[in-house]
């Protein structure tokens, strides 16, 4: 499916095309980045992010040429060595984009140090390269070579405020699919700042959305070479889509969100929810509406039913309800031993930060535990299915967290 270029994209595309034309006119070499001394390409300016034809959002050099990443590299380290004029070497085929004196990195466009102590531009730590046979903007001849070289792209999601809470939204153009008669067709859509959602019916690491569901809830798919960092991941769904996921829950857009910032998909049928970065949300099940966790989370579990040995364990607790304990104090847990066996603490993952009404405190055993409005949060060991409420009212000290009801004055 072809995507039209919006008016706001035409001007930068035209300007970048002029830059490439100028380079071609002024440089007798068939490589626009090469000068008379056959030096490696270098620039002071940070690489650009731009929509290029049907290829979607790409990261480009100042020359307008496409940039690539190499799967064999690791964060902040380039494994591509050689000589620029020798195309039997990696550098000869894939000239690295060096950073000229005065280059300034930011959180996205970073700088790494190569083995020869030169500085190279990188995207979030992944080194950036040209393909030696690309000559003009829009050339993508290096994409997919040996299944280890890929077009450099911005991440298709970012965080923003949806309904007043930090949540995941689309970034630039994204990859998705449409479904007709069970045939999936690739598409690219402009979803800048459009809200992302999770689906309660999805198991961890898979998508239950098929057929017409895909057309109503377009999945956020991953491009080849995409690299995820926790709490985001890339999961292979049953339909073979490589789909972005949050805490193991696949991410989707909603077709009835007509503009950036819309949240019309939130709470649809009580099973679709904004992909908020909060560790738990209010969910409605057959047992009522209570605070429950999202996706795979860290839980402080007893080791072999021990009352003294506990370990942080990643578990699927999606939709499992959370409890508070009357004997706790503000951001202080008084649940240990057998109590903790029965009521495993809801722990924060290393990348988690306090958000909204949710804070993180350090237990006396050194583990980091989530609290809601200052109250430490727990699961109940006898809740075996999402939505269970078996722990509510136990010894009149344990309680579910229902929505706050406000009344008009």
BELRA-V872219 format. One line per field, one symbol per residue. ss: DSSP state (H for helix, E for strand, - for the rest). phi: phi as a letter, one per 40 degrees, with the letter a starting at -180 (. if undefined). Layout:
ss=???
phi=???
This chain:
ss=------HHHHHHHHHHHHHHHHHHHH---------------EE----EEEE-HHH-EEEE-----E-EEE---E--E------------HHHH--E-EE---------EEEEE-----EEEEE--EE-E---------------HHH-EEE-----EEEEEE--EEEEEE--EEEEEEEE--EEEEEEEE----E-EEE------------HHHHH--E-E----------EEEEE-----EEEEE--EE-E---------------HHH-EEE-E---EEEEEE--EEEEEE--EEEEEEE-------EEEEEEE----E-EEE---E--E-----HHHHH--EEE-------E--EEEEE-----EEEEE--EE-E---------------HHH-EEE-E-------
phi=.cbcccdcccdcccccccccccccccbcccbdccbccfcccaacccdcbacbfccgcbcbcdcgccbbbbdccbdgbcbcbhbccbccbccccbdcccccdgcbcbcccbbbbcccgccbcabfgcdbbcbcccbadgcbcccgcfgbbbdcbcccbabacbfgbdacbcbgcbcaabbbfgbcbcabbcbdgccbbbbdccccgabccbgcdcccbdcccccdgcbbbdccabbccdcgccbcbbfgcdbbbbccccadgcbcccgdfgbbbdcccccabcbbbcchbacbcbgcbcbcbccfgccbbbacbcbcbcgccbbbbdccbdfbcbbafcdcccbdcccccdccbdafcbbbbccccgccbcbbfgcdbbcbcccbbdgdbcccgdffbbacbccccbbcc
